[in-house]
Amino acid sequence: MIKSKILGLTIVHNLGQGGMADDYYAENKLKRPAAIKILHASLSSQSEIKLRFENEAQIMVSLDHPNIRKVYDVAEID
C-alpha cells in the first residue's frame, strides 16, 4: 500500500490498524499531510459496516479541535 496513490494523495506510511480499517499518513503533491482511513476489504461488502464508516466520517466533520485532523472527503474506490 505504501507509495500507492489515492484521490491525488500518495501513501507514505502506516499509522495504525484497527478492527474496521487501517490508517495511513499520506501527502499531496505539495507535501501537505493527510490521513487516509481505508476500510478492510473483508468488510467493504457489508452495507451496514459501510454506513457506519460513513457516519463516523460525518461526525468527524462536525468536530473542531487542534488535535483532531479534519475530514475532507469520503469515497468508495473499486
N, C-alpha and C positions, 0 to 999 in steps of 0.2 A: 504494500500500500504506500510505502514511503516513495516520494517523488511522483506519485500519481497526481493528476490534475482533475479537480472537481470544481465546476462552476467558476473557472478562472483563478482558482486557488491551487497552490502546489503544497501537498502534504509534506511536512518537514520531519516530524517525528510523532510517536505515540505519546499521549498524555496519560492515558489510563484505560482500563477496561471495566465495564460494569455488567450487570445482569442482562440489560437490554441492548447496550450499544458500546462502541469503542469511541474514545475521544482522541482527536489529533490536533496538533499545532500545525497551522498552515500559514502561508503568506501569499499575498497577491504579487503582481509584477513589480510593484513599488516597495516590496518588503513590509507592507503593512500586515501586522499579525492578525490572525483569526483562529478561532477554534471550530473544528468540524466534529459533529457527533453523527456517527453512522450506525444505524440500527443493524443488529446482527441479521445476516441473511436468513437464518433459520426462523426468524420472527417476522420477516417482511411480508409474508403471505397471509398473516393473520390480521384481518381488518380491525379487530378490537385493539390490538397492540399498536398498529399504525395510528389509530385515532388517539390513543393515549400519548404516543410520541408527539403527535401534532399539538395536542392540548398542552403538553409540557412546554413546547415552543411558544405557544400563545401566552401562557402565564409568564414566561421569561421576558416577553416583550414589555410587559407592564412593570417590570422591576427596574429600579434605577438606584444603583449602588456602585461606588468606585471599585469594589472587589468582585463584581459580577460582570462578566462580558455581556454585551448587548447581543440579542438575537436579531439578525437582519433578514433571514430568509429560511424557508423550509422547502425542500424539493424532493421529488422522487426521481431517481435515476435508475434506469433499467431494472 
